[in-house]
Amino acid sequence: MVRVKPFAALRPPREFVTEVAARPYDVLNSEEAKREAGEKSLLHITKPEIDFEPIADEHSSPVYDKAVDNFRKWQENGWLVQDGKPCYYVYAQTMDGRTQFGLVLCAHTDDYSSGAIKKHELTRKDKEDDRMVHVMIQRANIEPVFFAYPDNKELDEIISRYIGGEPEYDFIADDGFGHHFWVIDNDDDISRITDIFKDIPAFYVADGHHRTAAAARVGAELRSGNSGHTGEEEYNYFMAVAFPESQLKIIDYNRVVKDLNGMTPDGFLEKLSEDFIIREVGDDVYVPEHLHNFSMYLAGKWYSLDAKEGRYDDTDPIGILDVTVLSNLVLDKLLGIKDLRTDKRIDFVGGIRGLGELSRRVDSGEMAVAFALYPVSMKQLIEIADTGNIMPPKTTWFEPKLRSGLAIHKF
């Protein structure tokens, strides 16, 4: 069971939405954000270091102060305006002809503490601290987290009624992805959505583990300073976009490695053959076809690698993952990479960039070998979260990313 509530979103008037809406803070570095940010872009609030010349330390006090100033300015200028009543919202995204429909809502921080909001990744305290500062100084969730929930037919039916009408926002962003937004303002529908979620057993964090953890910490700190705390104060809630699990698709998250740990390409292939059935593909890009089948680019050639029977544990929710198989049999065993979080010899490439990015980085001489993995399924993610397990680093990549600035939750 999860607890949700509607909220009066702070959001851009329709004529400003394409200027305000921005990519999330964590998919852009500061230089990219500075180049991308127009006058009204939310990036001036989420990455305010770009307003300094040269670009300032994003964790410095002047930068945090600038975030507060810009947030106030955007409201004073009418680039962000608060709705007159609490509502739910439908946010839909279109990529490659496929559209997924999410509900913009507020989730309760207690559900994170109790485990009803389930995670599948570890978080780093320094990143939590940074997000917590941003939430505290703004008294707002500027960017939403990305949740999945078990499919529910009645919620689908409510959403379908609204998406049949004219959207509040409807645009294609620079990345080619479509973004569509409707307001659910009927009181009966609002009440019913709140009640339906009381029977939804869990939320699953798809993207935004650090923002979720930071929101829970903000709630805990503010309640500790409120002797009259009831649990219903607005600071107990944080903004999320929740999608039915069947509509979500995880794409591949691939690996590139700087060297072969002292081996020649032929020597590396010989070692690989102990655990994999290897098939040389040649010049044509090879895409993994099924679980435990990998794509490798080495010395100008593509290869198919099939893990041999007995080299993995399909009875274990972590052991079955191809990131685990690759880490155990190749990255650790052959290449000496023990810690994916800290080893500087490895880098990670989201599948949205295409497998051509893997061969490009090897052909440039920057990297020695690249591996593409078969994507994790939503079923695997949910099983791992339900059993309290944690995925290895850099396992899931969701696209399209939520556009920031379509709705903001103030408390």
N, C-alpha and C positions, 0 to 999 in steps of 0.2 A: 504494500500500500504506500502510495506517495501523496504528498500534500502539495497542491498547486493553488495559485490565485491569479486573477487578472490584475492588470496594473495600467495606470494612465501613462502611456509611453510618451517620452520626449522624442520627437522625430521631426524630420524636415518637411516643410510644405512641399507639395508635389513638384512645384516648379524648380526646387533646389535639390531634389533627391540625388540626381546623378552627379552633382557637384560635391555634395556632402559625403555620400556613401564611399567607402574605401575598403581596400583589402585589410585583413587583420594585421595587428601590430607585429605578430611573430612570423609573418611570411616575407617581410621586407627588412633589409638592413637600413640603417639611417640614410645612407647615400641614395639608395633606391627610393625611399620614402620622400626625400627632399625633391628628387626629380619628378616624382609622380604627383605631389600634392599641389592642387590648385588653391585658389584663395579660400574657398569654403570647405576644403577637404577635412574630414574628421581626423586625418593623420596629424594635423596641428594639435589635436587633443591627445591622441593615443601615442604619438611619437614627437613630442614638443621639442626635442633636441634639435629638430630640423630648422627651427626658427632662429638658431644662433649661428653666427659666422665667426670662426668655423663651427661646425657641428659640435655641440657640447656633450659632455658625459651624461648619458641618459639617466643616471642614478643621482645626479647632483641636485642640491636644493633649488637652484635657480630654474632647473628644468621642470621639477615638480611644481614650482610656483607658476611657471608659464602654462602648464597644463590646466591649472585652476583658472588662470586669467582667460585662456582661450575658451574654456568651457562656458564661462560667464559671458564672454563676448559673443559666442555663437547664439546664445539665448537672447541677449540684448538686441542683436541684429536681426532676430527673427529667422535665423537659419535652422534653429531647433525650436519647436513649439510643443508644449505639453497638451495631450488630449484632455478633454473636459471630464472624462469618467474612466474608471478602470475597464479595460477591454482585454480580450484575447485577440491574437492576430494570426493570420495564416501567411507563412512565408514559403514560397515555392522557388525551386531552382531548376533550371533546365541546362543539361549538358549532353551533347551527342544524341539529341533527340529524346532523351529520357528526363522526366520531371519528377521530383520528389517534393512532397507537401509536408511542411512542418508547422507545429503550433508554437507561437511565441508566447511564453508564460513565465511566471515566477515560481521557482521551486523553493522548498524550505531547507534551510541549512541543517536542521535536525535530521533530515533524511540522509544527509551525507554522513553525519556522525553515527547514525544507527546502522548504516550499510544498505539502506534502501536505494540510495544512489550508488551504484556499483562502479568501481574503477578497474582498469586492467593494466595501468602503468604506474610506476613509481614517480614521485615528484621530487624536485630539488628545492631545498629550503630557500636558497637565494632567489630562485625564480618566484616562489610563493611570496617571499617578502616584498619583491618589487611589485607584483600585482596587488598585494594587500595595501601597499602605500597608495597606489593609484585609486583604489576603491575608497579608501578612507578619506583622502584629501578631496575627492570629488563628491563623496556621499552619493555615489551612483555606480551602477554596473554599466560601463560605457559599451562594452562588447559582450555579446552573449556566449554561453557555452553551447556545445553541440551534444544533444542527448538522443538516444534511441529508446523506444519503449515497445513492449509487445503489441502486436497488431490488435486493433479494437474496431469492430465493424461500426458501432454507433458513432465513434469519433470520425471515422471515414465519411459517414453519411452527413454529419454536420459540416465537415470541411467541404464536401462536394457541393452543398447548397451555396456556399459563399463563393467558391471559385467559378461558379456559373455566372456571377455578376461581374461588373466592371472592377478591375483591380485599382487600389489606391496608387500603387506604383507598378510600373511595368517597363523594364528597360533591359538592354543588353549591355553588359559592361565591356571594358576594353579587352578582357580576356576571352570574349566571345560567349560567356555564360549568361543565360537569361535569369533575371530576378523579378519576382512577382509577389505582390503584397496586398492582402485584404484585411479589413478591420471587422472583427466579430463584436458588434455592439448591442446585439439583442439580449436583454436581461435573462430571458428564459434559456437561451443557448449558453450564455455565460455560466449560469447556475448549473446547468446540466453538465457542462465540461468539467467544472470543479468536482461534481459528484462522481462522474465516471472515473476520474483519476484516483478516487479513493479505493477503487477496486483494481487498479493497475499495480502489479506487485513490485515493480522496480523501474528505475531509470538506469540506463547504461551510458557512461561517459564515452562518447565517440571521440570528441576532440575538445580540449580545454581542461585537462586535468589540473593544471596550475591555477587557472581562474576559478575552478570549482573549489579547490582546497583553500585558496585565498578568501573566497566569499564566506566559507565556513568559519575561517579564523576571524574575519571581520565581525560576523554575527556573534561569535563567542566573546570577543573583546567588548563590543558595545553592550551586550547584555550584562557583562560583569560590572559595568559602570552604571547600570540602571536598576535601582533598588525596587522599582515598580514593574520590572520586566514581566510580561505576560506570555511571550512567545508569538504574539500576533503583530508585533511592531514590524514596520516595513524593512528594518535592517535584518530581520530574520530570513528574508527572501532575496533571491538573486535571479537574474534573467537567463533564460535558456530557450533554445529552439529545439523542440522535441519531434523526432520523426518516427513513424512506424518502422520497425526493424526490417520488414520485407522490402521497403523502398530504398534502403541504403546499399551501396556497393563500395566495398573496400578495394582500392587498387594497389598494385605492387609497390613495394618499397625496397629498392635495390642497393647493392654494395659495390664499391670500387676500392681497390687496395693498391698502395703505392709500390710495393715490391713483392718478390716471390720468396722472401726469407732466405736468400742465398742460393736458391735453386735456379736452374735454367728452365725455359718453358718445357722442354722435353722431359726433364727430370721431374718437374711439377706434374705433368700429365701422367707419368709413370706412378707417382705416389697416389694421385687421384684414383687411378684404376683399381686400387685395393678396395675402395669403398663405393665406387660408382661404375656404372656401365657408360662408357664414353662413346659418343658418335660425333664425328666431325661433320659440320654442316657447310662450312665454307664462308663465302662472302655475304650470303643472305642473312639478315637479322633473324635470329631464332627466338621465339616466344615460348616460355614454358607452357606445357599443354595440360598438366595435371599435378596433383600433390606429389611431392618428392621428385619432381622433374625440374631441373634447373637449366638455365641458359648461362653460358660462360663465353666471354670474349677475351681471347689471349693471342698475342702475337699476330694480329691481323686476321684471325679466324674465329668463327662462331662454333660453339660446341653444345650438344645436348648431353646433360649429365643426369642419369637415373640412379638414385640411391639404391644400393643393393638391399635385398631382404635381410632383416635382422640388424640393420644399422640404425634403426629408429624405433620408437615406442608409440604405436598408434593407440595404446590403451591409456596413455597419459595426455592430458589436455595441453601440456607444454611440450612434451616430447614429440607430439605429432606435428608441431609447427615446423615449417621449412626453415624459418630463421634459426630454430634450435638445431636442426639437422646440419645446416650449413656451418653454424658456429662450432658445433662439436667436431665435425668430420673434416672441415677445411680451415676455417679461420683460426681456430685454436690448435688443432692437431698438426696442421701443415705450415701455417703461416705465423704461428706464435702470437696471435692476437687474443689476449685473455679478457680484456675489458672493453666492450664496445663503446662505453660511455667516455672513456678517457684516452684510448689509444689513438695517436695522431696519424697512424698509417692507414686508417680506414675512413672512408666517407660514405655518405648515404644519399641516394638519388631517388626522389619521388617519381613514381611511374608516369605522372602527368607530363614529365619531360620527354618521355619516349625512350626506347632502348638505343636509339641513335646517339643519345647523350652519353651512354656508357662507352660505346666504341670511340666516340670523339675524345673522351678523356683519356682513354688508353692510347689511341693513335697520336695524341699530342705529346706523349711522353710523361705526362703528369702522373698517370697511374699505370700499373703493370698488368692488372687483370680486373675484370668486372664480372659480377654475377647478378642475374635477374631471377626473381623468385615468383612462384605461383602465389597469387594474392590469398591472404587470410579471408575466411568467410565470416559473415555476421554470426553464424551458428557457432563457430569456434570462439569468437570474441565473447559471446554471451556465456558459453560453457566455462570459459576461463574466469570471467567475472563472477559467475554464480558459485564457483568452487573456491573463490577467494585466492586464486592464483594471480600472478603478475606476468604479463608478457615480457619477453626480452626487449631491449631498447629498439626503437625504429622498426616496429613491426607493421603498423597500420598507417595508411595514408587515405584520407577521405577527400574527395573532390565532388562538386565544387566547394570551395571554402565559403563560409557564411560571410556575407558582405556586412561590414560594420557601419553603423550610423542609421540603419532603417528604423531602429527602436532603441531607446535607452531607458533604463529603470533608475529613477531617482528615489532616494530614501532619506 
